[in-house]
């Protein structure tokens, strides 16, 4: 004879009293997806860490690792309530949910009606974590650690949280206009990519880069990171369905399809242009395809995903090569990959979205609705301007008070020793 665990019975009675219907399957999928998205930030640490010089690998990895801790705490205290809390004139959430007050185990129907509110909260926390981590590739090898910590905290509060509310928050003004962003084309990729571009105008270039470009010290690290990012991205995109359902399956399929096509497109471009198929380029192309499909993942068909990934691999390859012809020191090409491909992905959503995939979305231009493309253009322009201006101002203020870059001697020694007092590799 089977017996019911008293704890399970108590939980069931609690949810029944609250009038909530919690789906075990949906909750399990969202929690699994949250773990997958969390994995993406250590994966990013490997991806970025392999591309810097060996004297800066620990400092680069530390950027991503410490952001997991820093933004986790910020999100619980005030980040979540600013991004998703009760709306204030479409601009920001109020402080009713400060410290997760009133964010409990019953579903919030404004966001996800079949999972506990805290499950939705922790899933969104992982997006808030990886976004400022993406920016760090722009100023790799040259920023003071304390200035980096302050920038990450302020940027998450003043840039990420308002953008998340505008696009995803109940009452957010861009959401009310009908902007479509399934998993973060504007909120994550454009915002971080454009912030990276702004950073290059404030943080001075690495010394000596015009005479001798830095060589990646460990490309296997980078390929490992890319593979783990691709894996984690299924939680990023398919998890944004917020349930174990057909929409999650569709998002999973188009995510893999766009990533694969992006990798092949960039590899082919490097082969045609440079004479050999680049391993780093192939990995970067996969990331480009993943970034581009992110806003569209819950709205487009697999055939559209092929086109989105193909264009992403080509235009991001061209953007990165264009950047090399300038004096802009975006060390790890955050703008070229995330900013450009995020922009393409948001606009592509306005072209390829169809209610046949997601009845809660909208049709795009190619399905008879040109208005959706105009809305996507507006969301893109707003995100570009807001992220660039706000990032520029934040960095200028921090530079004036604390300074941003390490001094010449510290840079020559490397951030591993000068900022953390630890070498990545023991000398033999």
N, C-alpha and C positions, 0 to 999 in steps of 0.2 A: 504494500500500500504506500502510495506516494504522499509526502507531506510538503506543505508550502513553508519555505523559510520565513520566519517571523519578520526579518528585515524587508524581504520582498513584499510581504503582505502589508507592512506599514507604508512602504513606498507607494504601493498601489492605492491604498486608502487615501494617502496624502494627495496624490494626483487626482483621484476621483473627487475629493472634496474641493479641489481647485478648479474643477471643470476642464482639466487639460487632458489631451490625448497624446501621450508620448509614444512614438514609434521606436521600438528597440532597434529595428534595422536601420532606420534613418539616423538614429543617435550613434550607432556603432560606425556607420559610414562617415559621418561628420567628424567623430573623434579620430578615426583612422586617417582621414584627410588632413586633420590638424597636425597629426604627427608627421605625415608626409611633407607638409609645407614647412614644418619646423626643420626637418632634415635639409631643406633647400638652403638654409643659411650656412650651416657647416659645409655643405656642398659648394656654396659660393666661395667660402674661405679657401677651399682647395683650388677652385677654378681661378680665383684671383692670385692665390699664393704661388701657384706654379708659374705665373707670368711675370712676376717681379724678380729682381736680382736676389741672390741667396742671402745677402746681408739684410734684406727687408722682409723675408718670408714670414717670420713670427709676428712682426708688427702688422703685416697685412692680414694674416689669419686672425690676430687678436681683434682687429676692427670688427669683423663679422661675429666673432664669438662673444665679445662683451656686449654687443648690441642685443643679443638674445636676452641677456640679463637686464640690461638697462631699460629696454622698451617693454619687456614683460612687466616690470614694476610700474613704469609710467602708464601703461595701458590699464592696469588694475586701478591705479589711483585716480587718474583723470583722463587718460586718452580715450577709453571706451565711451565715457559719458559725453565727451566733446564730439566724438564721431557719430555715435548712434543714439545718444540720449534724446529726451523729448525736445522737439524742434524749437529753435528761436529764429523766427522770420526766415527760414530756409537757409540760414547761414551756418549755424553751429548748434550742437546739442547743449542743453543746459547741464547744470551740475547735480541734478537729482540722483544720478547713478554714481556719484563720486565714491571711490573705494568699493565699487560694486554694490552699493546700497540699492536694495530693491531689484537686484539682478540675481534671481534665484534659480530654482530647478523646474519651475513651470515654464512652458513655452511663451514666447512673446509673439503674438500673431502678426505684428508689423514686420517681423523678419523671418521667422521660421516657426510654423505652427505645430510641428511634430517632434521637435527636439527641445530639451531644456534650454532656457535662456543662456545659462552659463556655457553650454556647449557651443552655441552660436558665438558668444563672446570670445571664447578661447580660440575658436577657429579664426575669427577675424584678427586676433592678436598676432597670429603668425604672419599675416599680410603686413601688419604694422611693423613687425620686426624686420622682414627682409627688405622693405623699401629703402630705409636709410642705409642699410648695408650695401645695396647696389651702388649708391652714390660714391662709396669709398674708393672704388676703382679709379675715379677721376683724379683724386689727389694722393694716390698711392706713392709711397717712398719719400714723403716730404712734409707731412703735417705733424705738429705737436700732438701728443696723445691727449693732454687735458683739453686742448682746443677742439679736438675731434669729439670728445665726450660731450662737451657743452653744445657743439653744433648739432650733434645727433639728437640730443634731448630737445633742444629748441625747435629744430626743423620738424621733428615728429609732432610737436605740439601745435606749431603755428602754420605748418604747410600740410602735412599728411592728414591730420585729424579734420580740419575744415574741408579738404577735398573729399575725404571719405564721406562726410556728411552730405556734401552737395550732390554726390553721385549715388550713394547707397542709403543714406540716412532717411528715415521716414520724415517727409516734408522738405527734404533737400531740394534746392531750387532747380538744379540741373535734372535731377530725377523727375521732378514735377513737369519739366519741359519735355520729358520723354527720351532723354539720353540713355543709350544702351551701353553698358559696360559690364559684361558678365562676371569677369574675375580680375579686373584691374588694369586695363589698357591705359586709362587716364590716371587713376589713383596711384598705381604702382609704377608703370613703365614710363609714361610720359613725364610724370612728376620727378622721378629719380633721374631719368636721362637728361631732362632740361636743367635740373639742379646741378648735375655734373657739368654741363656746359657753362652754367653761371659760375661754378667754382673755379673753372680754368681762367676766368677773367679776374679773379681775386687772389687765389693761391698762386704764388709765383711758380714758373716752370722748374722742373728738376735741373740742377746745374750740370752743364756739359752735354745736355741731350742733343744740342745742335751739332756737336762734333762727333759724338759716339753714341748712337741709340742703344738703349738698354736691351739686353738679351734675356729672354725667358729662361729661368734657371732650372725649371723642372716641368716640362710639358706633360709627362705622365700624370702629375698632380692635376693639371688643368683638364686633361681628358677624363680622369676619374671624376672631377668635380662636375664636368658637363654631363656625364652619364648619370650621376646622382641627381643633378638638377632636372634632367629629363624625367627620371623616375618620380621625383617629388612633385613635378608639375601636374601629374595626374590628380594629386590631391588639391592642387591649386585651382585647376579648371573643373574637373569632374566633381570635386567636392563642393564647388559653388552652386551645384544643383540643390544642396542642402537636404538631400535625401537619396536613398538607394532606389533609384527609379530610372525610367527610360531617358530622361534628360541627362542624367549623369553618364549613362552609356554613350549617348551622342557626343557629349563634351569630351569624353575619354578618347573616342575614335578620331574626332577631328583634331584633337591635340597631338596625338601621335602622328597623324598624317601630315600636318603642317610642319612639325619638327623634322620629319624625315625629308620632306621636300626642301625645306630650308637648308638642311645639311648638304643635300646633293647639289643644290643651286650654288651655294658658296664654294663648295669643292670644285665644281665645274668652272666657275669664274676664276678661281685661283689657278687652276690647271691651264686654262686658256690664256690667262694674262701673264702668269709667271712661269709657265712651262712644266710645273709639277703640281700635283694635287696636295694642297696644304692640310696637314693634320689639324693644326690650330684653327685654320679656316673652316674645316668641316665641323669641328666642335662649335665654333662661333656661329656657323650657319644654323645649327640645330637650335641654339639659344635664340637666334633671330626669329626662326619659325615659331618657336614657343611663345616668344614675346608678342608676336603679331597675332597669333590666334587667341591669345588670352581674352581680349574684350569680346571676341566673336564666338567663343567656344560654345555658348549655349544658344546660339541663334542661327548657325550656318550648317550647310550640308558638307559631307566629305569632299565632294567635287570642288566646292568653294574653298575648302581648306587646302587643297592642292594648289590652287591659284594664290591664295594668301601666303603659303609657305614659299612658293616659287618667287614671287615678287619680293618677299622679305629677304631671302638669301641674296638676291641681286642688288637691291637698293642699299642694304646694310653693308655689303661688300664695298659698293661704290662710296658710301658715306665715310667709311673708315679710311679708304684710300684718299678721299678728298681731304680728310682731317690731317693726314700725313704731309700734305703739301702746304699746310699752314704752320703757324707758330703756336697753335693751341696744344697744350700738353694734357690732354685727356688720357692719362697713362694707360688705362685698360679699355679704352673705347666704349665707355658707358653710354655716351650720347649716341654714337654711331649704331650701337646695337639696340639699346633699350629705348632711347628717345625717338630714333627714326622708325624703328619697327613698331613701337607702341603707337606712334602717330598713324602709320599705315594700317595697323590693325583696327584702330577706332574708326578710321574712314572706311575701311573695307567692311566693317559691320554695317555702315550706312548703305553699302552697295549690295551685300549678299544676304543680309538678315531675312529670314522668312518665318512666318507664323506656322508654317508646316512643321518646323522643328520645335518651336516654342510658342505656344499660343499666348503666353504672357508677354512676349516681345512685340515686335512690329516688323512689317515688311520693309525692305530697303529699296533703293533705286531700281535694281534689276527685277524687283517684284512689284513694280508699279507705284512706289511711294518715294518720290524725290525729296519730300519734306524730311524724311529721316536722315538723309545725307546732310541736309542743312543743320539739323540738330547736332549731328556728330561733329560737323565742322565747328560749330559754336563751342561744344564741350572741349574739343581739341585746342582751340584758340585760347579759351579761358584758362585751361590747365597750363599751357605754354607760358602765358604772360604771368599768371599768378606764381607758378613755381620759380620762374627765372627771377622775377623782381624780388620775391620774398627771400629766396636763397642768397641773392646778391647782397641784400641789406643785412641779413643775419650774419653772413661772413664778414662783411665790412665792419660791423660793430664788434664782433669777436676779435678781428684783427687789430682794431684800434685799442682794445682793452688788454688783450693777452698776447696778441701776435698769433699767426697761423702756422708759419713754416719753421722748421728746425733751422739752426744756424749751419754754416758751411761745414764746420768740423763734425757736427752730429750727422749731417747728411752723408759725409764721406765715410764715416764709420758704419753707418747704417742704423735703421730704426730699431733693429733687434737689440743691439747693445745700448744705443744712446737713450732709447725710451723705456726699455724693459730690462736691460742688464742681463740678457740671456741670449746666447747664440742658438741658432736653429740647428747647426751641425757642429760637432766637435772637430777641431783641427787634428789631422793625423800627421 
